Amino acid sequence: MCNGSGSHHILGKSNYRINQLILGSSAKVGGVYLYANHRGCDGDRVYYDGASTIAQNGDLLAQIHQFDIEDTCVTTAIVDLSDNSTFRQMKSSNRGNASDQITVVPIRFEGNMIGGVKFNEKCTEPITNVEELQLSPIAELCHGPPAYLWTYLRRSGMAGYFIPLSGGQDSSAVAAMVRLMCEKVCGAVKRRRETDGGDDPAYYLGGKKVAEDPAELCNQVLFTCYMASEHSSDETRKCAEGLARNVNSNHSGIFIDTVVSSILKVFNVAYGFMPSFQSSDNRETMALQNIQARIRMVLAYLFAQLALVSHKRPGGLLVLGTANVDESLVGYLTKYDCSSADINPIGSVSKRDLRQFLEIAYEKYGMTALRSVIDSTPTAELRPLVDGKVSQTDEAEIGLTYDELSVIGRLRKPGGMGPYAMFLKLLTLWGDKYSVEEVEDKVRKFWWRYRVNRHKATISTPAIHAENYSPDDHRNDHRPFLYPDFSYQFERIREKVEELKKSS
């Protein structure tokens, strides 16, 4: 069986494809299965992860690495076709049909089907150690987005990436992915030199061949900046600076308070009052938070356009977004803030998966500064500090933990559940730790935030497609972005709560 495929990458999909479809099919009916998959970025949000495979009778004989950066790669295997007949004859379900078939007279062929194979050439042995070939979904995050970022950078003709590095888990994960991109590219160049000495267009950026030092490449292509305000803490600043040293980016630190004050003075001239965090009107506090976030976006694009001018280098930088899928689902981000960018490597990745990715980057790739990032409490740092400490946390403001959002998000999609179906499902999942009313409250909070913030998905940064869980309405999730309310569903949930209370 020959299968020329264009199967795009989703976390965990490759293992299912190889083990269930390719190995499973060849084990069920016997025969040789040749699977050739597209690889690389084809100009949109999806990434084709290759992993072309040769299997026979349920055994894996050859598999190309999932996320190699070269556009084309070839692998071969030598098989004994008579093994197919023996394998099929051993299946009792085939014997009855086989005995009824008319014997086929073979046609003798004097030529060679393939050259260079001797009569006593050994057949390819099955691969038994598949750990490096078949990665876990979290390990795929160390290879998939980095491979996509390199292809995107080469295709765009730009010179590198810019990240507003906040010291939090999301922006740190994106910076780590860029460094892993450099590790992948430099490792490929080195392996090619040590093996056949060949060349490939994927080894070049801006017309120059990449060297073999990932730290040098990262310093060339990655620029980061910690954009502090009076509400920023020393902890996040230290995290950002430490990670910048680990990955060897071109790092800078600035304060945005003077810009914020100038804009607020302009507003005061126009409307005659100055908004305050002490106001009882939530619109004032939200406006004060949003102006900080939007100024960071403006500065990010300014720096991306001019950073290379200061280094007397040609070209410009692409701005990378740093909003995860859970924040996007509930709209816990400012529209047109520093989450707005040219491309977002983590836009369809959950916070829970990102935390596990950071653990791998810390343990396996020597990014020691990530320890304090992993242990930190997620915060936007847009409200005033209290006694020098952060008073604002993401999970407290959302009303749901990121682990809970991960479960809820997957029930919404790909689970396909609305509020009522989700409520019933969560009763079975969380019934041992939450009361019926608490489950109801969490479902209401999620869907209320989802409803009022769904419009933000219409302008979300294009995200590398890594999960069907993605709320990206441009490609993956064509749901309405304007909902009047969920009153009908919430009323059904309330009726069910009352019913369950009476029965208990």
Stockholm file with secondary structure:
# STOCKHOLM 1.0

chainA/1-504         MCNGSGSHHILGKSNYRINQLILGSSAKVGGVYLYANHRGCDGDRVYYDGASTIAQNGDLLAQIHQFDIEDTCVTTAIVDLSDNSTFRQMKSSNRGNASDQITVVPIRFEGNMIGGVKFNEKCTEPITNVEELQLSPIAELCHGPPAYLWTYLRRSGMAGYFIPLSGGQDSSAVAAMVRLMCEKVCGAVKRRRETDGGDDPAYYLGGKKVAEDPAELCNQVLFTCYMASEHSSDETRKCAEGLARNVNSNHSGIFIDTVVSSILKVFNVAYGFMPSFQSSDNRETMALQNIQARIRMVLAYLFAQLALVSHKRPGGLLVLGTANVDESLVGYLTKYDCSSADINPIGSVSKRDLRQFLEIAYEKYGMTALRSVIDSTPTAELRPLVDGKVSQTDEAEIGLTYDELSVIGRLRKPGGMGPYAMFLKLLTLWGDKYSVEEVEDKVRKFWWRYRVNRHKATISTPAIHAENYSPDDHRNDHRPFLYPDFSYQFERIREKVEELKKSS
#=GR chainA/1-504 SS CEEEECCBCCTTHHHHIIIIIIHHHHHHHCSEEEEEECEEECSSSCEEECCCEEEETTEEEEECCTTCSSSCCCCCCCCCTHHHHHHHHTSHHHHHHHHHSCCCCCCCCCSCSSSSCCTTCCCCCCCCCCTTTSCCHHHHTTTHHHHHHHHHHHHHTCCEEEEECCSSHHHHHHHHHHHHHHHHHHHHHHHHHHTTCCCCGGGEETTEECCSCHHHHHHHHEEEEEEECTTCCHHHHHHHHHHHHHHTCEEEEEECHHHHHHHHHHHHHHHSCCCCTTCSCHHHHHHHHHHHHHHHHHHHHHHHHHHHHHTTCSSCEEEBCCCCHHHHHHTCSCTTSTTCCSBBTTTTSCHHHHHHHHHHHHHHSCCTTHHHHHHSCCCCCCSCCBTTBCCCCHHHHHTSCHHHHHHHHHHHTTTCCCHHHHHHHHHHHHTTTSCHHHHHHHHHHHHHHHHHHGGGGGGCCCBCCCCTTCCCTTTTCCCCSCCCCCHHHHHHHHHHHHHHHHHC
#=GC SS_cons         CEEEECCBCCTTHHHHIIIIIIHHHHHHHCSEEEEEECEEECSSSCEEECCCEEEETTEEEEECCTTCSSSCCCCCCCCCTHHHHHHHHTSHHHHHHHHHSCCCCCCCCCSCSSSSCCTTCCCCCCCCCCTTTSCCHHHHTTTHHHHHHHHHHHHHTCCEEEEECCSSHHHHHHHHHHHHHHHHHHHHHHHHHHTTCCCCGGGEETTEECCSCHHHHHHHHEEEEEEECTTCCHHHHHHHHHHHHHHTCEEEEEECHHHHHHHHHHHHHHHSCCCCTTCSCHHHHHHHHHHHHHHHHHHHHHHHHHHHHHTTCSSCEEEBCCCCHHHHHHTCSCTTSTTCCSBBTTTTSCHHHHHHHHHHHHHHSCCTTHHHHHHSCCCCCCSCCBTTBCCCCHHHHHTSCHHHHHHHHHHHTTTCCCHHHHHHHHHHHHTTTSCHHHHHHHHHHHHHHHHHHGGGGGGCCCBCCCCTTCCCTTTTCCCCSCCCCCHHHHHHHHHHHHHHHHHC
//
